[in-house]
Amino acid sequence: MNIQYLSLEEIQERCEKLTNEYEIDEEKFYSIVEKWAEQDVRVEHKLIYSFTELLDVVSSEITSMEEYVGLTATCRLGCSFCCYFPIIINEMEAKFMKQAIANFPEERRKAIQSHLTNYYEKYKDQIEEVVSLDFENDADFKLKYRKTLTPCPMLNTDTNQCMAYEIRPIPCRTYMNYTNPNVCETNLMPKETISFEFLYSEYMGALNEFLQFLYEEGDTGFVQYPDDLYKHDYLVNWMKELTNLS
Ligand code: SF4
């Protein structure tokens, strides 16, 4: 069967329509942290649940936008080209991810730990090279990183699946392809893909407000507020600590 994919121009037109017409439902983001602020549970629970629910809201907001302009992602299970891009998150997000993984069932946690131990051994030299790229000052760091073909630490390269899919960071869940999937296979930096990364500000805005509230209440749990929000690094650096998970 001959599949008719959208052209770059058609995708751009729909994105423009989104920019001009679509209103992000901010309330969805803030209602989550308001709900968890009132819950009578440990602060660690409040943090982890608000983090994971906010990630879900980012994904559901992307679905609403896609429905609004009739876009259907052509990304498919087992395709992992975007898992070779550099992923940069702040220390608070890294702590959320690590805590969420620490709370995974033992079997899954151990599988991740063993995968990571092998990963850091196998890609030692490549990792050294990519983490030396200055993402703050080098305009070409993405392409340079991409060229090394270093997989993300959370990617199972046997199955091409993310080992922490439900808590994958914002850059992963906002990067989409709406045309022929081959564009990802044949280009290091395909121009056809689009990113909904602007949703980051809604997600981080809600988390920041929540942390500020907890700070004023006197307990921010495992988060050092506000310092953790300002420290950014590659996921490959943040996840290394998980090899020591007991
Ligand atoms: S966290 Fe998961 S989805 Fe994101 S790049 Fe890594 S393997 Fe891919």
Residues whose N, C-alpha, C, O or C-beta is under 5 A from the ligand:
A	BS01	SF4	C82 C83 C152 M154 L155 C162 R168 P169 C172
